Amino acid sequence: MIFDKLAAIESIDDVTSDAIPSAVFERTQPLVMRGLVDSWPAVQPADASFEQLESYLSKFWNDRPVTAYVAAPEAKGRFGYNEAFNGFNFKKGSAPLEGLMERFKKLDKPGGDADMSVYVGSTPVAGWLPGFLEANSLAVPGDPLINFWLGNRTTVAAHYDFPCNVACVVAGRRRFTLFPTDQVSNLYVGPIDRTPSGQPISLVDFDEPDFQRFPRFANALEHAQTAVLEPGDAIFIPSMWWHHVKALSVCNMLVNYWWLKKPEIVDSPFGALLHAVLSIRSLPPEQREAWRTLMEHYVFDAGPDGVAHIPEHVRGCLGDLDNPTAQQLRKELRDRLTD
């Protein structure tokens, strides 16, 4: 298997859920924190069953339906596109957690369809498991978005997230395989405007990579880092790192914390990427190069020297971006897009 040959993600085992060193959150490289949430009452044994997990979660769940994704056995647990690329290889449904747990238990029983893949993804803990966070707490920066993920043997294809992420394994074992952002051209990423769940994903099947179809994936593996996390372990994933996550156990649950290190007035850069595809990508080469130069000057290499010649009171969006200026800029963008 390819995973046996990859570099290991750096790991530490001397941190606790109430005292993560601040330096962890400033890292630009991933980090596994062994046993970080061992003290959580929610953390299950390594061989936990859905019955055991249900016994704990039933103290918190309510009747609100969650969105569940279901893939047939031929998907082999990997959620993504269908073969024709005119849709996806899974269906969406909804049910309260109590009913969904019954389905999980049936799948794993003799006569059940254990090869069916089912998972609940990115569901806010506070809204569906009220009280869980008070009993299972973690000190992270700012005001994080806290979600849970629940399922059987499933695979989340390699993708990136804009926020930083601390993912905590509550039940089951998960293999994380990470790549720095600059490996995008070697990961063979699918469409950016039609995605399975919002983020562009790699089309490579990591369990059975087709190196003839995806030859540059071999280059990506030279930069990959991987680790298997046990219940109670956690991983810090820096913003924009590609990560592939495979659940290795029958019963799996993960709780993750997303937060952004950016000014509140700053919008998601993904909108800028889509707009650049619309307005720059199809220009003649010499025009694209000209716009690359302007982007470098005004965005990527922007500094005080570049605007020092402009009187401060008329720098507009090139000056210090405050809320009124940001609102005016959004209005101008809306006006331009609707012309």
N, C-alpha and C positions, 0 to 999 in steps of 0.2 A: 504493500500500500504506500501511496505517496507520502502519507503523514509521518511514517517512520523515519523519513529522510530529512524532514524539515527542522529548522532551528526552533529551539524551545523559547517560549515567551518567558521573559524574566519573571521570577516569582519571589515573594517574601512570605514569611509565616509568623511575623511578630507584631501584627496589627490587630486591633479589635474594632468592632462596629461603632464604638463611641469615641474613638480617638485615632482616626486616620490622619497621618501626617499631611499637612497642607501641601507639601512638595509633591505628593502623589497627584494632586489635581492640576499641577502645572506641567506635568510630564508631556513630552511629545512622542513617547514610546509607550506601548501597552505594558500592563503589569498585572500579574495574577497575585491575588492576596489569599493565601491558603487559610482556611478556617476563619475568615473574616466574620461570618455571621453564624458560626457554630452555636452561639448562645441563643439564637432565635428559637422560640418554641415551635415555629412552623417547620423548621428543618427536619426532614425525614431521614430514616436510615437509607443506606445506599441501595438496598433492594426493596424500597418502599413499593407498596401496591396502591392502586387508586382507592381501595377501601381505607387504607391508613391515612392517605391525604384527605379524603373526604371527611374522615372523623374530625380532623382539625379545621378544615375550611368551613364546615357546616356551622361553626360557631359564629361566622361572620357574614356568610352570603345572604343576599336578598333575592327577591323575585324578578329583578331586572334581567331581561334577556341579554346574553352576550353573543357576539358574532363568532361563529365557528366556521372553520374552513375544512372541507372534507375532500380527500383525494383518493381515487381508486387504487387498487394494488399495483397496477402497472406504473404508477408514478414513483413507486419505491420510496415514498416518504418525501420526495423532493417537489416542492411547490413552485410552479413557474408557468411557462407557456405550453400550449398543446403543440403537437407536431406541425400543424399547419400555420402556426403563429397567427391564427385569427381569433384566438381566445386563450383561455387558461386551462390548466389540467386539473382544476379543482372547482368545487361549488361552494357557495356560501349559504349558511343558514343561521338560525338563531334559536336559543333556548336558555332558560335559566340554568345557572350552574348546577343546581340539584339534578335537573334532568340530564344535563350533559355528563355528569359524573356517572349516572346510570349507564349511559351509552359507553363510556370508557370501560366500565367494569365488564359489560357484556362482550366488548371486542376482545378482551383478554381471557375470556373463559373458553373452555373446550367447546368447540362448535361455533365460536364467535369468529368474526372475520378480522383476525389480528393483523392482516396485511393492509387493511384500510388505514389511512393516515388522517388523523383529526387533530386540529390544534386551535386554541384560542390565542390570538395574538394582540399585543399592545392594548390591553384593557386597563383603564385607570383603577388602581387599587381602591382609592377612597370611595369611588362610586359604586363598586360591586362587592367589595369586601370591607365595609365600614368597621373600624375597630382593629383591623389587622395591623395597621402601621403603628398604633399605640403599643401593641404587643411585640412588634418586630421592627425596631427602629434602626436607622443608619444615619450617621452624621455626614452630610454632603453639602457642598456650597449652595448658596442662594435658595431659590424656590424651585426645586426640581419637579419635573413631571415623573410620577411614579406609576409604573405599569406592571401587570403580571402577564406571563405567558404560560400556557398549560397545554399539554398534549401527550401523545404517545411517541413512537419513533418517527420523528419528522426532521426535515432538513430545511433550513433557511439559506437560500442561495447567497453568495457573496454580494454585499451591498455596502453602502456607506450611510452614515447619519451625520447631519450637520451638528447636533449637540454632542458634547462629551457624554460618556456613558459609564456607569458602574452597574454591572449585571451580576446578580447574586443567585446562585443555584440553591433552590429550596428542596427539590426532589429530583432524583435521577442523576445521570452523568451526561455532560455535554462537552463536545470537542469544539473549540474555537480555533479558527485558522484566519490569521490577519495578514493584510498587505498594506504597505504605505500607499498614500494617494497616488503617487506617480506611477503605479503599476496599472493604471486604468487601461492603457493600450494593450496590455498583455492579458487582461482578464476577459476580453471579448464581451463587453457589456451590451445588453439588449436595448430596445427602444427606451428613450427617456420620457416620451410623452404617452406611453401606454405600458404601464407597469403592473405587476401583480398586486402590490399593496402600497404604492406611492413612491418607492425608491427604485431607481434602475438596478438591475441585477446582472451578475455574470451568467452567461449561458453555458458555462463549462460545468459538467457533472464531475465534481471532485472525486467521487468514489470510482468512477470509470472514465477518466479524462480521455478524450479523443484527440490525440496529439497531431493527427493528420489534419483534422478540421480546425484545431486550435493550436498551431505549433508554438506560438509565442507564450502560451501558458507555461511551458517549461522555463522560460525566463522569469515569469512571475514567481514560480516556486523557489527560485534562488533568493528571493526577498521575503518569503513567507515566514511567519512565526506561528507556532501552534502549541496548544496545551489542552489537556483533558481536565475538566473541573469536576470535583466531587461535591456532594451536598455540603453546604456551609462555606464553600469557596466562592470567590468573587473575582471579577476581572475589570480593570479600568481600560476602556477603549477610547483613545483620543479622538477628537472631532475629525471626521472625514477619512478615517482609516476604513478600508474595506474589511468586512468580517463575514465569514462563513460559519454557520453554527449548526452542528449536527447533534440531535438528541440520541444518546446511545442506549437509553433504558426504556422499558415499557411505559413507565410512569415518570413524567417530567414536569417540573414547575420552576419558573425563573421569575424573579422580581428585578426590574431594572430602574435606574434613576438617570434621567436625562436632564442636562442643564446646559445653558449656553453661556459662553464667555464672550459677550458682545454688549455694546450699548443697547438699551431698550429701543431706541429709535431706528436701529438698523434693521432692514428687512432681510428676508431669506435671499441669499445669493442665487438660489435656483431660478428665481424669476428672471434675473439678469442673464443667466445661461440660456434660458429659452428665448429671451428677446435677442440675444446675440446670434443664436441659430437662425432666427427669423430675419434679422437685419444685416448680418455680416457674413455668415457662412457661405452664401452663394455669390458673393461679390467676386470680381476678377482678382487674381492673385496679388497684383500690385496694390489694389485698394484694400485687400485684407491686411497686407503688410503695413499700409499706412495707418489703418485702425489699430493694429497691434501696437504700433508706436505710440499712438494717442492713449491707448489703454495703459500701457506701461507708464507713461508720463503722469496721467491724471489719477490712476487707480493703484497699480501695483508698486510703483516706485515713488508714489506721492510723498512729498515732504515739504517743509516750510520754504525751502529755496525755490521751489517751483511756483510759488504764488507770492513771494516776497515783493515783487514789483507791482502788485495790485494793491491799491489802498484797502485797508482792512474792512472798511465799512461797505465795500462793494464786491467783496469776494464771493458772496452768495454761497452756493453749495460747495465751493472750493475752500471755504474757510472752515471754522469749527462748526460741525453739523449739530444744530440744536433742533428742538421739536418744531418750532414754526418753519424753519428752513426745510426740514424733512417733509412736512406737510405740503409746503408749496411745491417741492420737487415731485412728490407723488401726484399732485394735481396736474402739473405740467406733463408728466408721463401719461396720465389718463387721457388728457386732452390730445396728446400726440397719437395715442393708440386708437382713438375714436375718430380722428380726422378722416 
